[in-house]
């Protein structure tokens, strides 16, 4: 059964667009008005990505519960400890 075509971009597309927006804003060669428009678009993309991640987490939780293993361990990224960058 084919999936319905969504009018909202998928997670990867949103994330790629968000990265492009950040790069444009970091270059600093755009007007204040353009920066504000890009920032607004970035907020929308961030919310879309967060919603996609939330839905994926709920789906994983449901699958785990169906299999009888209801305990989840928090994900820890070992590279995160070594990174000096923060989100």
C-alpha positions in Angstrom: 0.0 0.0 0.0 1.6 3.3 -1.1 2.1 6.0 1.5 0.3 9.3 1.3 2.6 12.1 0.2 3.0 14.4 3.1 2.9 18.2 2.6 5.5 18.7 5.3 9.1 17.9 4.6 10.6 14.8 6.2 13.1 14.9 9.0 16.2 14.7 6.9 15.0 17.4 4.5 14.2 19.7 7.4 17.5 19.1 9.1 19.4 19.8 5.9 17.5 23.0 5.3 18.1 24.1 8.9 21.9 23.5 8.4 21.9 25.6 5.3 20.0 28.4 7.0 22.6 28.4 9.9 25.5 28.5 7.4 23.8 31.5 5.6 23.3 33.3 8.8 26.8 32.6 10.1 28.3 34.2 6.9 26.9 37.5 8.0 26.4 39.0 4.5 22.6 39.2 4.6 20.4 42.0 5.7 18.7 42.1 9.1 15.3 41.5 7.5 16.7 38.4 5.7 18.3 37.2 8.9 14.9 37.5 10.7 13.2 35.6 7.9 15.8 32.8 8.1 15.6 32.7 11.8 11.8 32.4 11.7 12.1 29.6 9.1 14.7 27.9 11.3 12.4 28.0 14.3 9.7 26.3 12.2 12.1 23.7 11.0 13.4 23.0 14.5 9.9 22.4 15.8 9.2 20.1 12.9 12.3 18.1 13.6 11.5 17.9 17.3 8.0 16.7 16.5 9.4 14.0 14.2 11.8 12.9 16.9 9.0 12.8 19.5 6.8 10.6 17.2 9.7 8.3 16.5 10.4 8.0 20.2 6.7 7.1 20.9 6.8 4.5 18.1 9.9 2.9 19.6 8.3 2.9 23.0 5.2 1.2 21.6 7.3 -1.4 19.9 9.3 -2.1 23.0 6.2 -2.4 25.1 4.6 -4.8 22.6 7.7 -7.1 23.0 7.4 -7.1 26.8 10.6 -5.1 27.5 9.3 -1.9 28.9 12.6 -0.5 30.3 14.5 1.9 28.2 18.0 3.1 28.9 18.9 6.7 28.2 21.1 7.2 25.1 24.5 8.5 25.9 26.8 9.7 23.1 30.4 9.1 24.0 31.5 11.8 21.5 29.3 14.3 23.3 31.6 14.2 26.4 34.6 15.1 24.3 33.0 17.9 22.4 33.3 21.5 23.4 30.4 22.6 21.3 26.9 22.9 22.7 23.5 23.2 21.1 
